[in-house]
Amino acid sequence: MNQNIRWLFTLCATVCFMFNGCKTINKSPQYKGADLAHACVQALTDVIVYDIINPPVASRMYAYSNIAYYEALRPMDKNLGSIISSLKGFKAVGTPDSRKETDYRLAAVVAYMKVAEALVFSKDSIRKSRELILEDFAGVEDDIRLQSVSWGEKVAATILDRASKDGYKLTRGMPKFSVLKETGIWQQTPPDYEEAVEPNWKYIQPLLMDSAAQFKPARPPAFNMHPSSQYYKEVLEVYEMSKQLTDEQKLIARFWDDNPFVSEHKGHLTYATKKTTPVGHWMGITAILSKQSKKTELEVARAYALASAAIFDGFISTWEEKYTSRTVRPVTVIREYLSSEWNPLLQTPPFPEYSSGHSVISAAAATVLSKVFGKGTAFHDSTELKYLGLERSFSSIESASDEVSMSRMYGGIHYRSAVMNGQKQGQQIGNYYNQIFLH
């Protein structure tokens, strides 16, 4: 039996079994409006945190899943067009059978979960979340359920076809990054001296950008430890800043850390602290902005899709730069030239310094979300409550992105050029999306 048909029958059988042999049941839905999209995104976030997925790979999971959700839901409103028709590498998804009634919300869940299940490692966890969410559709009549599942499956197949050809599988077999002892070039960093993360990510096909190098930032300052050089001044700035951080600055650094795996060392004991990725944090912000807005559930689905797509391209863009310039991290330079025992406030992520990935993807997301929800939109960010017990308020989406950039300097893991030029890089990517989709 064809794999997709088998999955369709399995899903229908599961739903039917759960809901008393497919009999229509009157039940008040738990997920009203955009709550359905929020539930799907949170389910994926939970799995990504559990599996300790690195940020670039996480961005791919969110982007494809969110695009699938929107495309399956889109026929609800003929005024909002397809996103994938303007992105690269997607086949046309077509339209659902107009002769049959479709529950597009059910179709959107099916599409989202089908794509997510294909991309994540903990597939059982996604399946369990899918089953819980599908309980909301207990009252859907048999013929409508079958038509809805069919449409969601069709959308998912289109998205996964593109994902299978985006270069991800190819990068899994490419050589690792060769670390050579070269002055000014990235070296593995303490405490664990991990291998470089995703050195071949630039070979992933972007969603909207023409190439990974379309939005290259300005060149980083050349390595030069003469006191009069720009590079030395930026190194010294990070070092001096680290010695006089205020409690507020330390809190800001930790709030935006979003390192999915931080190792803690206590004597001979090593343990890990799991947190959300930068992408997951911005998906949480998207949910918060949506809930305080008057956007329709389809507009919210579109916001998720566009923000996560811009972030996906942002990671490709900044990773292309990271492994081109291969800039050494502050901890390596400061320990060698200024203070051999120095440690940054945050654990240094295992990849080159320039440009700041967090600055790039945050600016890309903020630029898109500001266009969707309006410039000057204030919000209270509670995304990190469940992970860190922290929350913060912002006067605008843009101010949150600005704080992200500064947080990387407070944390001692980036120089000023990396965060400022990274922010500009991300804004260019976000504006590119706005020109195509939100003009």
N, C-alpha and C positions, 0 to 999 in steps of 0.2 A: 504493500500500500504506500502511495506517495506520502513523504514525511509531513508535508503541510496538511494533507487531508487527515492523516492519523492524529496530528496535534489538534485539529479542529474537532474531530470526533471525541478525543479525550477530554478536551475542554468542555464540550457540550455535555458529555456524560457526567463529568464532575459537577457541573452546574445543575444538571437535572437531578442527580443523586442528592445533592445538598438541598435541593428545593422540592423534595417530595415528588419525585417522578415527573418533573416538568409541569406540574399543575400551577396555575396562576395563583399567586399568593399576594394578598394585599399587605403591604408593608411600607411604612414611611421610610424614604431613603435617608441614609446617614450622611451621604455626601451631596450636599445641595450646591448647585452652581459650580464655581471654580474649586470648591473643596475637593472635588474628584481629582483634578489635576494636582493639587497640593499633596493629596494622599499618595499618588503615584510617584511624584518626585521624592517625597520623604521615604518611601519604600526603597527606592534606588539609593538614596543617601545612606540609609541604614546599612545596606549591603556593602557599599563602597567603603564605609568606615570600618565595618567588620573585616573586610578582606584586605584592608590597608592598601588600597589602590593608589598609585602615584598620581599626581595632579594631571599630567598630560593625558594619561589613559582614562582617568575619570572624566575629563572634558569630552572625550569621544563618546563615552557611555551616555552622558547627559544629553549631548547634542542630538545623537541619532534617536534616542528614546523620546525626547521632547518634540522633535520634528515629526516623528511618527504619530504622536498623540494629536498634534495640531492638524496634520493632513487627514487623519481619520475623522476628526471632529468638524473639519472645515465645511463640508456640505450643508451644515446647519444654516449658514449664512452665505448667500451667493455674492455678497459685497466684499468679502475678504478672500483674496486669491491665494493660490498655492505659493508656498515658499520654495519648494524644491524645483519649481519651473525656472527659477532664477539662480539656483545654485548649480554647482558643477558636478557632473557625474551621475546624476539621477535620471532614470527612465521616467516617462510620464506614468502617473498612477491611474489615470482614467477616472471614472466616476462610478458610484454604486448603481445597482440596477434600479432604475426609476419606477419600475413596475411593482416593486416590493417595498414595504415599509422598513426603514432602518432606524435603530436606536443608535445614534451617532456617539452618544456618551459611552455606551457599552463597547462600540467598535473602537473608540479611542483607548479604553483600558486594554482591550485585547491587543491592539497595535503596540502600545507602550510596553506592556509586559512581555510580549513576544520578542521585541527588539532587546529589551533589557536582559531577558533570560539568555539570549544568544551571546551577549557581550560580557556578562559578569561571570565570576568564578563560582560563587555560592548560589547555584541555580535553584536549589531547594528553597532557599530563603525567599527568592523572588516568587517562586510558585506559591508559597504560603501566603505572601502578601497579596498576590493576584486573587487567590481564592477568597480571602477576607473581603477584598474590595468588591469582588463579583457578587457577594451576598446582597449588595444593593440592588441587583437586577433580578431578584427572585421572582418578581411579578411580570417579567417580560414574557410575552406569548412565544410559543415554540417557533413559529415561522419567522417572527421578527428577530428572535435570538439567533437563529441560524443565518439569516441574512446579515445581521450586524456582525457576527463573528466572521463571516465570509469577507465582509468589507474590511474589517480590522486586519484580518490575515493578509489580504491583498496589499494593503498599505505597508504592513510590516515587511512583506516580501520585497517590495520595492526599495525600502530603506536598507534592508540587510543585503540586497544585491549590490548596492553602492558601497556599503561598508566592507563587503568581501573583496572589493577591488581598490580600496583607498591606500594600499601600501602597508597596512598594519601588519599583516602576516609576513610580508617581506622583511620588515624591520626586525621581526623576532629572530631571524637567522643571521642578521648582519653582525660584523665584528664589534666587540666592545671598544670603548674609548681607551686608547693607549696613553697611559700617564707616563710622561718623561720628565726628568728633573731639568726643567727649563725655567730660567728666570722670568717671572711675570706671567707664566702660564699656569692654568689651574692644576692644583694638586689635591689629592684626597685629604679630607679635613677631619679633625677630631670631633667627637671621641671615638668613633667607630671606623673612620677611614674607609667609608663605603665606596663601591664603584660608582662611576658616573651614571646618572639616571637618564635613560632614553637618548643616547647620543645620536641616534638616527631618526629622531622624530621629524626632522625637516623634510624627510621623504614621504611623509603622510600627505595625501592630496587635500589641499584646503577646500573648504566648502564654498567660499565666495571669492577669496583672493585669487589672483592669477598665478601666483607662486608664493613660496615661503619667504622669498626676499622682496616682495612687493613693497613692504613698509619697513625697510631697514632704518634703524635709528642712526643718529650721528655717531661718528667713531668715538670709542671710549678714549680717555686720556692715555697716552702711551706710558708704559711702565718706566718710571724714572724716580729714584729715591733721592734726588738732589732736592734740598729744602726749598728751592725756588720753583720747582715744577708743579704743574697742576695736579699730577698724580699724587705726589707726596702730600700736598695740602689736603687732598681728599682722604688719604689714609689717616693723616694726623687728626682730621676732623672726626672721623669715626672713633678713633682711640680716645680723644679728649672728651667727646660726647659720652662715651661709655662710663667715664669716671664721675660724671656729674648728672646722671639721669635722675629726674624727679620721679616720685611714685606714680604720677599720672603718665609719664612717658613709658615707664616700665609696664603699666597696665595696658597701654595702647599697643605696645609691642606684643604682649602676650595675647591680647584680644584678636589681633590679626595674624597670629603666627600660622595657623591653619596647616601645620606640618602633620601629615597623617600618621607619622610614626616617629615619636621622640623617645630615644632610649635613655633610661635613667640608670646610673651606676651607683650602687651602694656597697662599697667594699668589693667582694667577689660576686655580688648579686647584680644582675642586669635585668631590667624589666622595661616594658614599653607602655607608653601612654598613647592611646588612639584618639584622634580628633578628626574633624571634618577637613576636607580639602578646601583650597581657595574657591574652587568651583561650587562645592556644596554650600559654602558660606554665601556666595552670591545667589544661589538658587533659593536659600533661605530668605535673603533680602527681597528677592522677587516675590516670594509668597507674602511677605509682610506688606510690601507696597501694593500688591493686588488686593489684599484684604481690606486695606484702608481706602481703596479707590472705588469708583463706580463702574469699573470695566466689566464687560460681559465675560462669561466663562470662555468664549472663543477668543476674545481679545487677550485674556490672561494666558491662554494656551499659546497664543502667538508671541506674547512677551517672553515666556519661558523658552520657546523655540529660537527666537532671534538672539536673546541674551546668551544662551548656551552655544549657539552657532558662532557668535562673535568671540566668545571665550575660546572655543575650539580653534578658530583661526589665530587667535592671539597666542596660544601656546605654540602653534607651528611657527609663527613669526619670531617669537622671542627665543625659541629653542634653536632656530636656524642661526640667530645671532650669537647665542651662547657658545655653540660649538664651532663658530667661525672665529670669533675674537678670543675665546678660551681664557677669559680674564680670571686671574687668581683671586681668591676670596680674602677678605680682610684678616681673618684669623691666621692665615698662612704668612702674610706679609708682616703683620704687627708682631707676631711671635719671633720672626726672624730678625726684624730691624728695630723694634721699639721695646717690647716686653715679652720675654720668653714664656712667662706664665699666664699671659692674658687669655681670657675667655670671653666670647660675646655673651650677651644676655640670652639670646636664643641659640638653639642648636643649628649650626650651619647646614643647609640642605646640600646633598651630594651632587652638585653640578656647577658649571662655571657661573661667574658672578654677573656678567653683563649680557643683556640688559635684565633688569629686575622683572622676573616673570609675574610676580604678584602685582606689580605696578601696571604692567601691560594688560593683563586680563581684567584687572579691576577697573581700569580706565575704559577698556572696551565695553565691559558690561555696564558701567555707569553711564557712558555716553548713549548707549541704546536705551537703557531704562529711563534716563532723563527725558528722552524724546517720547517714550511711551507714556510715562506718568507725569511729566512736566518738570521743567527746571524749577529749582527752589522747593521741591517736595520734601518736607521734613518727615522723618520716621524714627522709630525706636527699634534698634536692632537687638533682638533677643535670641538670635540664632545660636550664640555660643553658650546659652544658659545650661543646656543639657551636657555640654562637654567641659566647660570651664567655670560655670557658675557666674559668668560675666555678661553684662549688657551695656549698651551705650546708645545715646541719642545723637542725631545729626540734623542739622538745619537744612541739608539737601543731600541728594544722592552724590553730587559732585564732591561735597565736603568729605563724605565717607571715603571716596576714592583718593582724595588728597591725603587723608590720614593714613590710608594704607601705605602710600609711598614713604611717608616719614617713619612709619612703624618699622620699616626694614632697616633704616639707619639706626633707630633707637635699639633695635635688636642686635646691631653690630654685624649684620650679614651682607650689607650692601653699601657702596659708596654713593655720593650724591648724584653723580652723572648717571649711574645705572637707574636710579629711581625717577629722576626728572625726565631723562630721555625715554625711559620705559613708559612713563605716563603719556608722553606725547605720541609714542608709538601706538599705544592702546587707543588713544583718542582718534588717531587716524583710521584705525580699523573700525572702531565704533561708528565714526562718521561715514565710512564707506557703506556700512550696513544701512545706516539711516537714509543715505541717498538712494539706495535701491528699494528699500522696503517701507520707509517711514517718511518719505518726502511730502 
